[in-house]
Each structure stands twice: as structure tokens, then as C-alpha cells.
Amino acid sequence: MIYIITQTSISSAYPIFVQRGYENPREATGRISCANCHLANKPVDIEVPQTVLPDTVFEAVVRIPYDKQVKQVLANGKKGGLNVGAVLI
């Protein structure tokens, strides 16, 4: 029997940008480093109907003001526009 044991860093499960910047992708508070880029809190403007009847489809408009000059690194390594979104519950 041959046993192969490999030791990989904990950051190898995270994107390459995190692997290069962090030895351990968790901060002392327990927050993962992805939250530094992906889970920002921003003020938003939301337009929704005042009343919605059961079994009806309605539209919600969410506006997130942000600096459109800011770029992010894309999967191909080039700079591109930010991915901005919201979760409505």
C-alpha cells in the first residue's frame, strides 16, 4: 500500500485573488475574505408597488449608486465593470 499525503493551504479553495493575498482566508472575526469585495453595504433606492394582490407578478426597481469608474479584475485577467446586484426578500 502506498499512501500519498499532500499538504495544501486552506486558501486553495478560494479564488486566485484571495489565494495570493491571504495565508488564511478567514479574518480573526470569522468573516471570510470574499466579504471584502462581494458583500459590501451600500445605500439603495427601491421602487415597489404599494399593494400586491395574491398570485400576481410585480416589478421592483433597485438602484444602487456607485462609482462607475471603478473596475474589477475579470476571469480573463482584464479589467472590466463592477458586478453590482441586490437580493430582495
mmCIF file of the C-alpha atoms, coordinates in Angstrom:
data_MODEL
# 
_entry.id   MODEL 
# 
loop_
_atom_site.group_PDB 
_atom_site.id 
_atom_site.type_symbol 
_atom_site.label_atom_id 
_atom_site.label_alt_id 
_atom_site.label_comp_id 
_atom_site.label_asym_id 
_atom_site.label_entity_id 
_atom_site.label_seq_id 
_atom_site.pdbx_PDB_ins_code 
_atom_site.Cartn_x 
_atom_site.Cartn_y 
_atom_site.Cartn_z 
_atom_site.occupancy 
_atom_site.B_iso_or_equiv 
_atom_site.pdbx_formal_charge 
_atom_site.auth_seq_id 
_atom_site.auth_comp_id 
_atom_site.auth_asym_id 
_atom_site.auth_atom_id 
_atom_site.pdbx_PDB_model_num 
ATOM 1  C CA . MET A 1 1  ? 0.000   0.000  0.000   1.00 0.00 ? 1  MET A CA 1 
ATOM 2  C CA . ILE A 1 2  ? 1.153   3.454  -0.846  1.00 0.00 ? 2  ILE A CA 1 
ATOM 3  C CA . TYR A 1 3  ? -0.206  6.470  0.954   1.00 0.00 ? 3  TYR A CA 1 
ATOM 4  C CA . ILE A 1 4  ? 0.211   9.858  -0.595  1.00 0.00 ? 4  ILE A CA 1 
ATOM 5  C CA . ILE A 1 5  ? -0.257  12.728 1.789   1.00 0.00 ? 5  ILE A CA 1 
ATOM 6  C CA . THR A 1 6  ? -0.338  16.249 0.490   1.00 0.00 ? 6  THR A CA 1 
ATOM 7  C CA . GLN A 1 7  ? -0.493  19.438 2.450   1.00 0.00 ? 7  GLN A CA 1 
ATOM 8  C CA . THR A 1 8  ? -2.349  22.303 0.792   1.00 0.00 ? 8  THR A CA 1 
ATOM 9  C CA . SER A 1 9  ? -3.049  25.682 2.241   1.00 0.00 ? 9  SER A CA 1 
ATOM 10 C CA . ILE A 1 10 ? -6.551  26.494 3.434   1.00 0.00 ? 10 ILE A CA 1 
ATOM 11 C CA . SER A 1 11 ? -6.772  29.293 0.868   1.00 0.00 ? 11 SER A CA 1 
ATOM 12 C CA . SER A 1 12 ? -6.569  26.889 -2.101  1.00 0.00 ? 12 SER A CA 1 
ATOM 13 C CA . ALA A 1 13 ? -10.368 26.528 -2.070  1.00 0.00 ? 13 ALA A CA 1 
ATOM 14 C CA . TYR A 1 14 ? -10.799 30.250 -2.724  1.00 0.00 ? 14 TYR A CA 1 
ATOM 15 C CA . PRO A 1 15 ? -10.319 32.279 -5.943  1.00 0.00 ? 15 PRO A CA 1 
ATOM 16 C CA . ILE A 1 16 ? -6.778  33.012 -7.083  1.00 0.00 ? 16 ILE A CA 1 
ATOM 17 C CA . PHE A 1 17 ? -7.039  36.654 -5.994  1.00 0.00 ? 17 PHE A CA 1 
ATOM 18 C CA . VAL A 1 18 ? -7.674  35.557 -2.410  1.00 0.00 ? 18 VAL A CA 1 
ATOM 19 C CA . GLN A 1 19 ? -5.021  32.849 -2.517  1.00 0.00 ? 19 GLN A CA 1 
ATOM 20 C CA . ARG A 1 20 ? -2.361  35.413 -3.338  1.00 0.00 ? 20 ARG A CA 1 
ATOM 21 C CA . GLY A 1 21 ? -3.442  37.936 -0.734  1.00 0.00 ? 21 GLY A CA 1 
ATOM 22 C CA . TYR A 1 22 ? -4.277  35.811 2.275   1.00 0.00 ? 22 TYR A CA 1 
ATOM 23 C CA . GLU A 1 23 ? -2.498  32.950 4.015   1.00 0.00 ? 23 GLU A CA 1 
ATOM 24 C CA . ASN A 1 24 ? -5.790  32.109 5.720   1.00 0.00 ? 24 ASN A CA 1 
ATOM 25 C CA . PRO A 1 25 ? -8.928  33.482 4.008   1.00 0.00 ? 25 PRO A CA 1 
ATOM 26 C CA . ARG A 1 26 ? -10.728 33.915 7.358   1.00 0.00 ? 26 ARG A CA 1 
ATOM 27 C CA . GLU A 1 27 ? -10.240 37.055 9.397   1.00 0.00 ? 27 GLU A CA 1 
ATOM 28 C CA . ALA A 1 28 ? -9.971  36.915 13.187  1.00 0.00 ? 28 ALA A CA 1 
ATOM 29 C CA . THR A 1 29 ? -13.675 37.800 13.378  1.00 0.00 ? 29 THR A CA 1 
ATOM 30 C CA . GLY A 1 30 ? -14.588 34.721 11.317  1.00 0.00 ? 30 GLY A CA 1 
ATOM 31 C CA . ARG A 1 31 ? -15.533 36.749 8.261   1.00 0.00 ? 31 ARG A CA 1 
ATOM 32 C CA . ILE A 1 32 ? -14.206 35.264 5.027   1.00 0.00 ? 32 ILE A CA 1 
ATOM 33 C CA . SER A 1 33 ? -12.139 37.477 2.781   1.00 0.00 ? 33 SER A CA 1 
ATOM 34 C CA . CYS A 1 34 ? -14.717 37.225 -0.032  1.00 0.00 ? 34 CYS A CA 1 
ATOM 35 C CA . ALA A 1 35 ? -16.850 39.599 2.024   1.00 0.00 ? 35 ALA A CA 1 
ATOM 36 C CA . ASN A 1 36 ? -14.264 42.339 1.494   1.00 0.00 ? 36 ASN A CA 1 
ATOM 37 C CA . CYS A 1 37 ? -15.198 42.515 -2.188  1.00 0.00 ? 37 CYS A CA 1 
ATOM 38 C CA . HIS A 1 38 ? -18.563 40.832 -2.592  1.00 0.00 ? 38 HIS A CA 1 
ATOM 39 C CA . LEU A 1 39 ? -20.696 41.727 0.411   1.00 0.00 ? 39 LEU A CA 1 
ATOM 40 C CA . ALA A 1 40 ? -20.481 45.476 0.645   1.00 0.00 ? 40 ALA A CA 1 
ATOM 41 C CA . ASN A 1 41 ? -23.263 47.500 2.227   1.00 0.00 ? 41 ASN A CA 1 
ATOM 42 C CA . LYS A 1 42 ? -24.495 50.343 0.041   1.00 0.00 ? 42 LYS A CA 1 
ATOM 43 C CA . PRO A 1 43 ? -27.471 52.678 0.255   1.00 0.00 ? 43 PRO A CA 1 
ATOM 44 C CA . VAL A 1 44 ? -30.131 51.716 -2.281  1.00 0.00 ? 44 VAL A CA 1 
ATOM 45 C CA . ASP A 1 45 ? -33.247 53.228 -3.811  1.00 0.00 ? 45 ASP A CA 1 
ATOM 46 C CA . ILE A 1 46 ? -36.116 50.759 -4.187  1.00 0.00 ? 46 ILE A CA 1 
ATOM 47 C CA . GLU A 1 47 ? -39.371 51.266 -6.082  1.00 0.00 ? 47 GLU A CA 1 
ATOM 48 C CA . VAL A 1 48 ? -42.068 48.680 -5.367  1.00 0.00 ? 48 VAL A CA 1 
ATOM 49 C CA . PRO A 1 49 ? -45.867 48.766 -5.656  1.00 0.00 ? 49 PRO A CA 1 
ATOM 50 C CA . GLN A 1 50 ? -47.753 49.789 -2.527  1.00 0.00 ? 50 GLN A CA 1 
ATOM 51 C CA . THR A 1 51 ? -50.107 46.828 -2.806  1.00 0.00 ? 51 THR A CA 1 
ATOM 52 C CA . VAL A 1 52 ? -49.739 43.443 -4.463  1.00 0.00 ? 52 VAL A CA 1 
ATOM 53 C CA . LEU A 1 53 ? -52.598 41.001 -4.942  1.00 0.00 ? 53 LEU A CA 1 
ATOM 54 C CA . PRO A 1 54 ? -52.058 37.261 -4.442  1.00 0.00 ? 54 PRO A CA 1 
ATOM 55 C CA . ASP A 1 55 ? -50.813 35.316 -7.475  1.00 0.00 ? 55 ASP A CA 1 
ATOM 56 C CA . THR A 1 56 ? -49.688 38.428 -9.324  1.00 0.00 ? 56 THR A CA 1 
ATOM 57 C CA . VAL A 1 57 ? -46.320 39.284 -10.773 1.00 0.00 ? 57 VAL A CA 1 
ATOM 58 C CA . PHE A 1 58 ? -44.903 42.683 -9.911  1.00 0.00 ? 58 PHE A CA 1 
ATOM 59 C CA . GLU A 1 59 ? -41.747 44.582 -10.689 1.00 0.00 ? 59 GLU A CA 1 
ATOM 60 C CA . ALA A 1 60 ? -39.274 46.025 -8.213  1.00 0.00 ? 60 ALA A CA 1 
ATOM 61 C CA . VAL A 1 61 ? -36.693 48.561 -9.373  1.00 0.00 ? 61 VAL A CA 1 
ATOM 62 C CA . VAL A 1 62 ? -33.479 48.724 -7.346  1.00 0.00 ? 62 VAL A CA 1 
ATOM 63 C CA . ARG A 1 63 ? -30.944 51.493 -7.928  1.00 0.00 ? 63 ARG A CA 1 
ATOM 64 C CA . ILE A 1 64 ? -27.512 51.160 -6.348  1.00 0.00 ? 64 ILE A CA 1 
ATOM 65 C CA . PRO A 1 65 ? -25.417 54.315 -6.640  1.00 0.00 ? 65 PRO A CA 1 
ATOM 66 C CA . TYR A 1 66 ? -21.718 53.545 -7.146  1.00 0.00 ? 66 TYR A CA 1 
ATOM 67 C CA . ASP A 1 67 ? -18.693 54.998 -8.894  1.00 0.00 ? 67 ASP A CA 1 
ATOM 68 C CA . LYS A 1 68 ? -18.851 53.740 -12.476 1.00 0.00 ? 68 LYS A CA 1 
ATOM 69 C CA . GLN A 1 69 ? -15.136 54.470 -12.958 1.00 0.00 ? 69 GLN A CA 1 
ATOM 70 C CA . VAL A 1 70 ? -14.155 51.673 -10.539 1.00 0.00 ? 70 VAL A CA 1 
ATOM 71 C CA . LYS A 1 71 ? -13.083 48.462 -12.293 1.00 0.00 ? 71 LYS A CA 1 
ATOM 72 C CA . GLN A 1 72 ? -12.731 44.849 -11.197 1.00 0.00 ? 72 GLN A CA 1 
ATOM 73 C CA . VAL A 1 73 ? -10.477 42.060 -12.432 1.00 0.00 ? 73 VAL A CA 1 
ATOM 74 C CA . LEU A 1 74 ? -12.409 39.736 -14.755 1.00 0.00 ? 74 LEU A CA 1 
ATOM 75 C CA . ALA A 1 75 ? -11.925 35.976 -15.142 1.00 0.00 ? 75 ALA A CA 1 
ATOM 76 C CA . ASN A 1 76 ? -9.661  36.540 -18.162 1.00 0.00 ? 76 ASN A CA 1 
ATOM 77 C CA . GLY A 1 77 ? -7.382  38.849 -16.127 1.00 0.00 ? 77 GLY A CA 1 
ATOM 78 C CA . LYS A 1 78 ? -8.525  42.078 -17.791 1.00 0.00 ? 78 LYS A CA 1 
ATOM 79 C CA . LYS A 1 79 ? -10.245 44.972 -16.056 1.00 0.00 ? 79 LYS A CA 1 
ATOM 80 C CA . GLY A 1 80 ? -13.988 45.394 -16.522 1.00 0.00 ? 80 GLY A CA 1 
ATOM 81 C CA . GLY A 1 81 ? -17.072 46.938 -14.985 1.00 0.00 ? 81 GLY A CA 1 
ATOM 82 C CA . LEU A 1 82 ? -18.169 46.012 -11.485 1.00 0.00 ? 82 LEU A CA 1 
ATOM 83 C CA . ASN A 1 83 ? -20.746 43.308 -10.927 1.00 0.00 ? 83 ASN A CA 1 
ATOM 84 C CA . VAL A 1 84 ? -23.342 45.042 -8.780  1.00 0.00 ? 84 VAL A CA 1 
ATOM 85 C CA . GLY A 1 85 ? -26.548 43.432 -7.584  1.00 0.00 ? 85 GLY A CA 1 
ATOM 86 C CA . ALA A 1 86 ? -29.052 43.138 -4.786  1.00 0.00 ? 86 ALA A CA 1 
ATOM 87 C CA . VAL A 1 87 ? -31.041 40.407 -3.084  1.00 0.00 ? 87 VAL A CA 1 
ATOM 88 C CA . LEU A 1 88 ? -34.694 41.179 -2.345  1.00 0.00 ? 88 LEU A CA 1 
ATOM 89 C CA . ILE A 1 89 ? -36.562 39.068 0.176   1.00 0.00 ? 89 ILE A CA 1 
# 
